[in-house]
Amino acid sequence: MSACSGERREGDVQPDAVERAKTVKAGGDGVSQAEDDSSDGARTVSLETELYIFSYSYPGEVGARQGLRMVLDRQLEQGRTTLIQQARKAKADSDKNGYPFRPHTSETEWRIAARPAGWLSLEAEEFTYYGGAHPNTGYKSLVWSDGAKKAFQPVELFTSSKALNMAIRTRFCDLLDEQREEKRGEPIDRESDALFEDCIDPVAEAVIVPLSSNGKAFDRLRLDVPPYAAGPYVEGSYQIELPVTKALLAAVKPDYREAFAIHAPKKDAGSKAED
């Protein structure tokens, strides 16, 4: 077993990696590797045993903000605890019923998606495997306000989920169908009763990531659609980018409206501005 641990910082949720590894090893999981590396605010945690593989990381810009760091450190601990409990339960069940056990996996990597003045937009891709036919990919997002020193789910920046849905649904569904038709090689029929033909609720079933073209304000939204939400597993994920329009800006809560701006793409002669 190897362990690498940076200096513990105010707000950290758990003791260092060596102590955590000792605790896990005492549980009989057969630790082969444990690491908790902190450098310049960034953090990378990894733990590998006979039952599970866990990793979680975020960049230095996150660690430099104590409140945001504490939010993600709590998610880290919750995710690790859940994985360990699930893997141990699955191993006990496989031993009892005589079928092969496959180690469980949870890997999460946080990245900066945009950094307009006073804000950070964070995105995370999650790789998980719980012993089934195949692994899966999921997404998370957060928005941090330096002024409020608070983390938000992106939808919290809008007056309501319904208002946001109304502002983006039509364009979202059109772009989603274009991508699905390209993958499937045939038209989409939203009136069909067939599975994965209708559109989805972009607010409820996609992960929203605010983006910035100029580093000054959020002027685009990317919606990450995981496997199974809009198509079968083989189609993988979908990513839909939408500009901030007048209708979308109107759906932003007044307190946060200054953080957004109508997207102004470079226009060719004769082109029209977006509504």
Buried (B, 14 or more C-beta within 10 A) or exposed (E): BEBBBBEEBEBBEBEBBBEBBBEBBEEEBEBEEBBBBBEEBBBBBBBBBEBBBBBBBBBEBBBEBEBBBBBBBEBBBEBBEEBBEBBBEBBEEBEEEEEEBBBBBBBBBBBBBBBBEEBBBBBBBBBBBBBEEEEBBBBBBBBBBEEEEEBBEBBEBBEEBEBBBBBBBEBBBEBBBEBBEEEEEEEBEEEEEEEBBBBBEBBEBBBBBBBBBEEEBBBBBBBBBBBEBBBEEEBEBBBBEBBBBEBBBEBBEEEBBEBBBBBEEEEEEEEEEBE
